[in-house]
């Protein structure tokens, strides 16, 4: 989950059912931002363990990731509904328009949380014991914009839990490799959240919402995003070296590096017209491309189906 995901979508038509409206609220299809890196971690752990893909654990990782992200997005929308109502860009969100009631949103959030906890319990005792470490940052993040100029860092920390948790789900033990991948994901997502927040500078300043762009300006935020993505690239390189990745991983990394450069070329301090392309398209491509090449690399090295 990211707080910035999909905020431009209008609310659903009155004829749509409650479930469909809730899925629009949490933008279930945008799980693409988090799932690829959880899969990379899980598949690498399977390769390290016995070079065999465990479909059952991969399914449980998917349920856990989608469940947690759905819970986090629902909490974000519930907690921020008054702020959203004051921002013209987000005034069409489902909780603001009434397309989804607060009660329905909480019901959906708790159902999603139950799926997450159930999947964690089925994976192993350590995953279940560590669920608060994953859940608490997701709830804290929406409040971050009320007390710190750096809520993006809280989001990054929350998102870093995904690959670490996926590795734990497969191996049942801690791994430096997973921590490095998690940090890469956290810094990456924190960086593009800096970019996305730039379009809300005026509204945030008017209503006292805190963020890096609101406090330090758009140019500073975009510079910070570039630094984050340089660091994220370095961490992904480190992950590849630590896991003895092959040529296919590095081919994927080359594409990712080009995508990062493109992303920061099309968004400028005084021209945010292509911000949505940078956020949704480019960052979606980064996750999918790296997963695809990472998977092919593991298969070429002996991961069996």
N, C-alpha and C positions, 0 to 999 in steps of 0.2 A: 504494500500500500504506500501511496504518497498522498499528502493532503492536496497536492496540486492537480491530481489526475482528473481529467474529464470534466472540469468545472464549467465548460462552455455549453454543455448539453442542456436543452430545455427539459422541463418536467414531462412525464408521460401523459398521454391523453387520458381523460377520465374513464374511458371504457377499459383500460388495461387493468389486469388483475393485480392484487396486492403483491404477489410474488414477483411478477414482472416489474412492477414499480420499484420494489425493494432492490432487485438486481440492477436496475438503472441507477438507483441511489448509490450503490457501492461500486458500480461499473465493474462488474465481475470479469468482463473480457480483458480488463487491463492488468490481470494477473500476469500477463506476459512480461511485465517489468521485473517481477521477482522470481518467477518459477525457473527460468533458464539457469540461473546461478545456483539455485538449490539443486537442480538436476545435475549440474556439473560436479558439485560437491558429492552428491549421493553416488553418482556413477564412478567417480574417481575412487571413493571409499570402497565400492564394490570391487573395482579392479585391484586395489591394494589388498583387499581381504582374500579373495579367491578367484579373481578374474572372471566372475560370473555375474550376470545381471539378475537381480532379485526383483521380479515384477511386483510381488506383494508389497515389499518395502517401498518400492517406487510409487505404488498406488497410495500407500499410507502417507508418504511424504507429500504427495500432491494434495490429498485431503487436508493434511495439517496446514500446508502453506495457504491454500485457498480459504480454509476456515479462518485462520488467523488474520489474513488480509481482509476478509469480509468483515470480521468483527471490528478490526481497526478502522476501516473506512466508515462503518456505521457509527461507531463512537465519535469519529471525527465530525461527521455530518451533524450528529445530535448536539455535541458540545458547541459547535461553531454556528448553529443555525441562526442565532441573533446577529452575529457578525456577518454572515452570508446575506441576511436580509438587508443590511445597510450598504452592501457593495453591489452596484448595478451588474457587474459581471457574474455574480453568483446568486442573484436574486431569483433566478429561475430554478434553483435546486428544489428537489422534491419535498423536503421538509419545510421549506419556506413557502412554497405554493400550496401546501396541504395535500399534495398527491400521495404522500406517505405520512401517516401520523407518527408522533413521537413513540407512542405505544407500539406500533407495528415495527418501527425501526429498532426499538429495544428488543422486541421479540426475535427479530431476524438476527440481531447481534448475538443474543444469547444462544440461539440455535447454532450459529456459526462457531461460537466458542465451544459448545458441546462437541461439535465435530472435531475441532482442533484437539481438545482434551482427550477425546476417545481415540483418535489416531495416535496421539503421543503415548497413551497407555498401552496400545497394542504394539507399539514399536519396541520400547524397552523401559524399565523402571527409571533410568537416568533421564530420559526424555520427559517423562511425566513429572519427575521431581523438579526439573528445570523450567517447566512451563511458565511460572511467574516471571522468570527473567525475560521471557519473550513477550508476555502479555503486558506487563507494567509499562514499558516504554511506549507501547502503542497507545495507551490511555493517557500517558503524560504528554505526549507530543502535541495534541490540540491545545493544551493549556500553555505550552511553551511560548506561543506568540503573545501571551499576556504578561510574561515576566522576564523574557530574555530577548535580546536582539538576534540571537542565534538559534532559533527553533529548528533550523535546517540540520544542525548538528545532532539534535535529539532524533530527528527522522533518520539520519544516517546511521546512528547507533542502533535504532530499532530495526532497520533493514539489514544491518550486518549480522543479525541473529539468524537469518535464513540459511545461508550456507553452513554456518557452524552447526545449527540444529540438524540439517540434513545429513551432515557427516556423522554426528552423534547417533542419528537414527539408524544408520547402517552399521557402524562399527561398535557403538556403545562406549566409545572412549574419546578422549580429547585429542585434538590434532592441531599442530602449528600450521599445517597447510590450510586447514579449514579456516583458521583465524585470519590468515593472510588474505584468503579469498573473501571472507566476510568483510574485512576492512576495505578491500577494493570496492566491493559492492556498496558499502556504506558511504564511502567518500564519493563514489560516482553518483549515487542518488542524491546525496546532500548537495553536490555540485549542480545537478540539473534542477533541483528544487530552488536553488539560488536564481537560476535563469528564469524559471517560471514565475517566481515571486515578483519579478521586475514589473510586470504589468499591473500590479496592485498597489504601486507606490502611493498614488494620490489618495486612494480610498483608505489604505492602511494608516497613512499620516493623519487623515481627517478623523479617523475613529480610534486612534491610539493603539492600533495593532502593530506589534513589534516584528521586525525582520531586518535582515542586512540591507536590502535595498531601501527600506523606509528610513533607516537610521543613517546609512552611509552613502546612499545614492546608487543609481543604476550602474554607472561605470565601475564603482568599487565592487558591486555584486558580481558583475560579469568577469571582472579580473579574478575575484575569488573563485568563481566557477572554473575558470581556466586552470588555476592552480590545483583545484580539487581533481580535475580530470587528468592533469599531468601526474599527480600522485597516484590516482587510480590506475593509470596505465603502468606506472612503475610497479605497483603492487601485483597487477596481473602478470607482468613479466616475472616478478619474483615467484609467484605461484607456479608458473610454468617451469621455472628452473627447479624449484623444490620438488615438484612431482615428476621431473624428468620427462616433460612433455616432448612430443615429436614434432615433425615438420608441419603437420596439419594444424596443430595448435598455434604455431607461430604464423601460419598463413592467416588464420582467423584474427590474430592479434594485429597483423598489418592492416586488415580491413577495419578493425575497431579504431586503430590510430587515425586512419584517414577519416572515419566517421566523426571522431572527436574534432579534428581540424575543421571539417565542413560545418559542424554544429556551431563552432565559435566564429566561423566566417559569416554565417547568414544572420546572426543576431548581433546588433550593434546598439550602443547606448541610446542613440537617437532614432533607431529604426527597429522596432519590435514586431514589425508586420509579419515576419516569418517565424515568430517564436513558437507557434504551435507545431510547425514542421520540425523545428529543432527538438522540441520536447517529445511529442508523440512518435513521429516517424523515425527520427535518427536514433533516439534512445531505445525504441522498440527493436530496430534493426541491430543495434549493438548487442543486446541480450540474445536475440535469436541466432545471429551469426556466430557469436562465441560459443553458444551451446552446440550448434551444428558442427562446427569444426572441432570442438572439444570431444564430442561424441565420436566423430570419425577417427580422431586421433587415438582414442581409447580402443576402438574396435581394431584399428590397424596394429595396435600394440598387444592385442590378445584378449580383449574383453569379449566374452562369448554371450550369446543370447539364450 
